[in-house]
Amino acid sequence: MLYDPTEHRIRSFVTRAGRLSTGQARALEELGPKFLIEYKKAPLDLAQAFGRQAPVVLEIGFGMGDTTAHIARLMPETDFLGVEVHTPGVGSLLKQIGEQDIANLRLIQHDVVEVLNFMIADGALHGVHVFFPDPWHKARHNKRRLIQPAFVKLLCQKLAPGGYIHLATDWEDYAVQMLEVLGAEPQLQNTAEGYAPQPAYRPLTKFENRGLKLGHGVWDLVFTRK
């Protein structure tokens, strides 16, 4: 059960069955017990989950996990908590954790709104990454977009002062909405005049590279918590 069906609200994702590769299934079975944290409506002790005291960055909707694995390897002094609803993506990232011996990653397969509300203490996060969330590009579906005022306020609640939110999208109208929503949140401060340069730690994905060659834009936003 990915979410509590008694909690009615608009969701930013649709659960869908995906085919697991043999490697993903094996990773879930063998590495899941160590790196996959069970969703519970109870506060999560992050230091206990990672086995150390370190800054924690929340990665929301990590897809197949390539970017998350890359950043975790690049920043071994930081712990990364990845939240994703789709099983093949969770299996894929667990497989990379095993193959690349990544110690500073833990995963939760669940709706991030409920993870934030019930498992993450206020002020516990050093940063939040949301890279290429579903743009829900049809106008009538825009209400399903993850980046909305109430969600950003929730992120601010979970961020420590000085913590950051890093968003990236390749849909211009979503980028405009993101800039408006983050810019209107009084607890946040933009690190740039408008959109930010792409931070060095975020790698280009193969889809992003393909889009850039076709002349498509990509927009990064980096705001800090006051």
Secondary structure per residue as TSV (DSSP state, phi and psi in degrees):
chain	resnum	aa	ss	phi	psi
A	1	M	-	360.0	115.5
A	2	L	-	-82.8	-17.7
A	3	Y	S	-158.6	163.5
A	4	D	-	-80.0	112.4
A	5	P	T	-66.7	-10.3
A	6	T	T	-82.6	-10.5
A	7	E	S	-97.7	104.1
A	8	H	-	-93.6	119.6
A	9	R	-	-163.3	163.5
A	10	I	-	-71.4	132.5
A	11	R	-	-108.7	152.6
A	12	S	S	-92.1	5.9
A	13	F	-	-141.3	161.6
A	14	V	-	-121.6	124.8
A	15	T	-	-73.8	134.4
A	16	R	-	-142.4	145.9
A	17	A	-	-74.1	135.4
A	18	G	-	-126.8	150.6
A	19	R	-	-80.9	129.1
A	20	L	-	-88.3	134.6
A	21	S	-	-74.9	165.6
A	22	T	H	-59.9	-41.6
A	23	G	H	-65.1	-39.9
A	24	Q	H	-65.9	-43.6
A	25	A	H	-62.5	-41.4
A	26	R	H	-65.3	-40.5
A	27	A	H	-64.0	-41.0
A	28	L	H	-60.3	-42.0
A	29	E	H	-71.9	-44.0
A	30	E	H	-87.3	-37.5
A	31	L	H	-103.9	-19.1
A	32	G	H	-52.3	-46.2
A	33	P	H	-58.4	-29.1
A	34	K	H	-91.3	-40.2
A	35	F	H	-107.5	-13.0
A	36	L	B	-100.6	119.4
A	37	I	-	-94.1	130.3
A	38	E	-	-71.2	136.1
A	39	Y	-	-69.7	130.3
A	40	K	-	-141.7	149.7
A	41	K	S	-83.2	63.1
A	42	A	S	-154.7	146.7
A	43	P	-	-57.5	138.4
A	44	L	-	-95.5	128.2
A	45	D	-	-83.0	99.9
A	46	L	H	-64.5	-39.9
A	47	A	H	-62.0	-39.4
A	48	Q	H	-70.1	-39.4
A	49	A	H	-62.2	-37.5
A	50	F	H	-98.0	-11.1
A	51	G	T	75.2	20.9
A	52	R	S	-167.9	167.9
A	53	Q	-	-96.4	118.8
A	54	A	-	-159.4	159.0
A	55	P	-	-60.0	141.9
A	56	V	E	-117.7	129.1
A	57	V	E	-112.1	131.2
A	58	L	E	-91.6	124.8
A	59	E	E	-105.7	114.8
A	60	I	E	-100.9	124.6
A	61	G	-	65.4	64.0
A	62	F	-	-82.0	1.7
A	63	G	T	63.8	-126.2
A	64	M	T	-88.1	-2.9
A	65	G	S	90.1	1.3
A	66	D	H	-60.7	-47.4
A	67	T	H	-65.4	-42.5
A	68	T	H	-62.0	-44.3
A	69	A	H	-62.1	-42.4
A	70	H	H	-60.0	-48.3
A	71	I	H	-67.6	-39.7
A	72	A	H	-62.9	-38.9
A	73	R	H	-66.9	-36.8
A	74	L	H	-71.2	-26.8
A	75	M	-	-126.8	67.8
A	76	P	T	-65.5	-17.7
A	77	E	T	-80.1	-7.8
A	78	T	S	-114.1	142.9
A	79	D	E	-96.5	144.2
A	80	F	E	-123.3	128.0
A	81	L	E	-109.6	109.4
A	82	G	E	-96.6	132.7
A	83	V	E	-120.9	125.6
A	84	E	-	-150.3	144.3
A	85	V	S	-93.7	-21.2
A	86	H	-	-92.8	126.2
A	87	T	H	-60.3	-43.5
A	88	P	H	-59.4	-36.8
A	89	G	H	-65.4	-42.0
A	90	V	H	-62.7	-44.7
A	91	G	H	-62.5	-39.9
A	92	S	H	-63.1	-44.8
A	93	L	H	-70.6	-38.0
A	94	L	H	-59.9	-39.8
A	95	K	H	-61.3	-42.3
A	96	Q	H	-68.1	-36.4
A	97	I	H	-57.9	-44.1
A	98	G	H	-68.7	-45.4
A	99	E	H	-68.1	-34.5
A	100	Q	H	-105.0	4.7
A	101	D	T	53.1	56.0
A	102	I	-	-93.8	117.1
A	103	A	-	-95.9	-17.6
A	104	N	S	-102.9	34.4
A	105	L	E	-129.0	135.4
A	106	R	E	-133.7	149.9
A	107	L	E	-125.7	147.6
A	108	I	E	-129.7	127.7
A	109	Q	-	-97.9	94.3
A	110	H	S	-171.6	170.7
A	111	D	-	-67.5	122.4
A	112	V	H	-64.5	-29.3
A	113	V	H	-62.2	-42.9
A	114	E	H	-72.6	-34.9
A	115	V	H	-59.6	-46.3
A	116	L	H	-64.4	-44.3
A	117	N	H	-66.7	-37.9
A	118	F	H	-110.0	-22.7
A	119	M	T	-112.1	-23.8
A	120	I	S	-103.8	124.2
A	121	A	-	-70.9	151.0
A	122	D	T	-59.4	136.4
A	123	G	T	73.9	12.3
A	124	A	-	-85.7	-17.7
A	125	L	E	-100.0	142.0
A	126	H	E	-87.2	-27.8
A	127	G	E	-165.6	165.4
A	128	V	E	-136.2	130.2
A	129	H	E	-113.4	130.2
A	130	V	E	-133.4	100.4
A	131	F	E	-107.6	121.3
A	132	F	S	53.4	55.3
A	133	P	-	-66.9	159.3
A	134	D	-	-53.5	122.0
A	135	P	-	-77.0	-13.5
A	136	W	-	40.0	62.7
A	137	H	-	-72.4	-19.2
A	138	K	S	-71.8	136.2
A	139	A	G	-54.4	-38.4
A	140	R	G	-71.6	-13.5
A	141	H	G	-101.9	-2.5
A	142	N	G	-55.5	-29.4
A	143	K	G	-64.0	-17.2
A	144	R	G	-83.6	-9.9
A	145	R	-	-59.4	142.0
A	146	L	S	-66.8	-41.1
A	147	I	-	-82.0	95.8
A	148	Q	-	-132.0	159.5
A	149	P	H	-53.2	-44.2
A	150	A	H	-65.8	-37.8
A	151	F	H	-69.2	-41.2
A	152	V	H	-64.2	-38.4
A	153	K	H	-62.6	-38.4
A	154	L	H	-64.7	-42.5
A	155	L	H	-59.8	-43.0
A	156	C	H	-60.2	-38.0
A	157	Q	H	-62.3	-34.7
A	158	K	H	-89.4	-13.1
A	159	L	E	-84.8	142.0
A	160	A	E	-74.3	152.8
A	161	P	E	-54.3	133.8
A	162	G	E	88.8	-10.0
A	163	G	E	-69.6	168.2
A	164	Y	E	-131.6	158.5
A	165	I	E	-120.2	125.2
A	166	H	E	-119.3	115.7
A	167	L	E	-112.5	150.4
A	168	A	E	-145.0	140.2
A	169	T	E	-150.0	153.3
A	170	D	S	-109.8	16.1
A	171	W	-	-110.5	114.8
A	172	E	H	-61.9	-41.7
A	173	D	H	-69.0	-27.9
A	174	Y	H	-72.0	-38.4
A	175	A	H	-59.2	-41.8
A	176	V	H	-62.7	-44.5
A	177	Q	H	-62.3	-44.9
A	178	M	H	-57.0	-46.0
A	179	L	H	-63.4	-39.5
A	180	E	H	-66.3	-45.0
A	181	V	H	-67.4	-48.2
A	182	L	H	-67.7	-37.4
A	183	G	H	-67.0	-25.2
A	184	A	H	-87.5	-8.7
A	185	E	-	-84.3	114.2
A	186	P	T	-64.3	-18.8
A	187	Q	T	-82.7	-5.9
A	188	L	E	-112.0	152.0
A	189	Q	E	-131.2	131.7
A	190	N	E	-74.2	138.3
A	191	T	S	-86.5	-4.9
A	192	A	S	-138.5	171.7
A	193	E	S	-87.0	89.1
A	194	G	S	90.2	-127.5
A	195	Y	S	-78.4	151.7
A	196	A	B	-96.5	153.9
A	197	P	-	-62.5	150.5
A	198	Q	-	-64.3	118.8
A	199	P	-	-60.2	145.9
A	200	A	T	-61.3	-27.1
A	201	Y	T	-75.7	-19.3
A	202	R	S	-88.1	113.5
A	203	P	-	-76.2	157.8
A	204	L	-	-76.3	130.9
A	205	T	-	-81.9	164.4
A	206	K	H	-63.7	-34.1
A	207	F	H	-70.5	-38.0
A	208	E	H	-65.6	-43.7
A	209	N	H	-58.9	-43.4
A	210	R	H	-62.9	-44.0
A	211	G	H	-64.1	-41.7
A	212	L	H	-63.2	-37.3
A	213	K	H	-66.2	-27.3
A	214	L	T	-88.5	1.2
A	215	G	T	89.0	11.2
A	216	H	-	-77.5	148.6
A	217	G	-	-91.3	158.4
A	218	V	-	-133.9	134.8
A	219	W	E	-121.7	126.3
A	220	D	E	-106.8	144.1
A	221	L	E	-131.6	131.9
A	222	V	E	-131.1	112.9
A	223	F	E	-118.0	149.0
A	224	T	E	-114.4	151.9
A	225	R	E	-81.8	127.6
A	226	K	-	-70.9	360.0
